[in-house]
Amino acid sequence: MPDDFTAPPRRDDPFGFPDWPPAPSTLATWRQWATREPYDTARQEISDTGPLIPEPSRPQTHAEARILTALIREYGMHRPELTDGPYGITSITPRTDELTIHIADRELERWARALTAAGIDIRAKAAAQNTGTATAGVTLAINGARINLAPATPSAWHDAADSAAQRPAPPASHDHTTPEDELATLLSATLRRIGLLWDVAHRHSSVHLMLTEHAGKTHLLDASAGRQSLSVIPLWQALSMPLQLWPARRAPRRADAGAAVLDAVNAFKPQPTATDPAESLCHLMDLEATAATRRAATHALKIAQAVLDDPAHTSIWDAGGWIGTCRRSTARGEYSTHEDRLVPPGTERLLDAPGIDLLELGTLALRAQLSQKELDDLRGLEKYQVPLWWGVDTLIELLNWALAAATSPPLADTQEHPPPPHAPEGGAGGRIAHDRCARSHRRRRCD
């Protein structure tokens, strides 16, 4: 897609992007980005009140997860240009109670083979013209869910199924169980945004999603950049999609931003003595606790709590919480398709607050990172602009780490299993302490 659609993932606009709030034409283009539908179809499918990509019902979620699991195991690493789309999918039209998948004709047999190997009943009936499906084809009924395969005709699908049945079956390595809820939700959301994998393919030539076991759970990994750069960050976060393209679902638990920051700080202090959330957030940021920094941290915690309480932002819990996205910002070349800064939800309200002295905040942050000589070397507008930029960056980072602390798995969850080699110790607090180092190194640059 064109570069001018790579807006940061947020609902409102602090930097004056044109056409904000997005017009229907912009929303249709964003949906088209994720689904690869024709523009007219994308615009027609957009609801006045619902999300751009509808959230599926529970049976629909699990059926879609089984299908993507089967495709991942069948296709492995592949080039979408050679299969007419990721996993042979040319476009997709998601609705709450059904999913219409347009499959390349030459991939029908491969699909039939993949679904059969996964234990999915591939007997199909013609899609009724009067049900409102986007395109007539064949329909698979999977445990109360509805999957429409288009533009396949019943005869073409049956031929593909017969041909697949005549081929030798691969070794029995497929698990026919339904993915657990958390993984199923992620798999379904990925299938409903399958067009985003074109961005991955354009960067790495191929697409390679993997399912792997760790600590008794199955995880979805993106290995498209190579096995040395595995990522668990969901596509919509890793590619800096507009927030309207993110899934919106129930948060896994109620979180208190201030309490989470205290827990994170106390986890790696010699003694759990921290009692002031604002001061503790400054500690996470390596900021001197002054009146200005405490005021900024208090405001960041307030905005973080508003984000945590907003059901539109529940995707910040994905992939182990917002800390995963913070890590992505320290190595953006590995996880993103462009160089734009990924800012957290709530940034607009954060920067619009009165009473926050960004110049003073930036000056304090600079003193912790630069020598006095480097500060004295600033000339002209630099004396104003550089501290201001650092002040904005520091305020955003305060929000980043408040969200990271609040959405990291509880310490009890992380201590059930020993961390993998080279993983930071100590659950949420240890991970945040480890990532402070990477963040501090990154912030030494005066952009």
Secondary structure by P-SEA (a helix, b strand, c coil): cccccccccccccccccccccccaaaaaaaaaaaccccaaaaaaacccccccbbbbcaaaaaaaaaaaaaaaaacccccccccccccccccccccccbbbbbbcccaaaaaaaaaaaacccccccccccccccccccbbbbcccbbbbbccccaaaaaaaaaaaaaccccccccccccccaaaaaaaaaaaaacccaaaaaaaccbbbbbccccccbbbbbbccccccccccccccccccccccccccccccccccaaaaaaaaaaccccccccccaaaaaaaaacccccaaaaaaaaaaaaaaaaaaaccccccccccccaaaaaaaaacccccccccccccccaaaaaaacccccaaaaaaaaaaacccaaaaaacccccccaaaaaaaaaaaaaaaaaaaaaaaccccccccccccccccccccaaaaaaaaaaaaaaaacccc
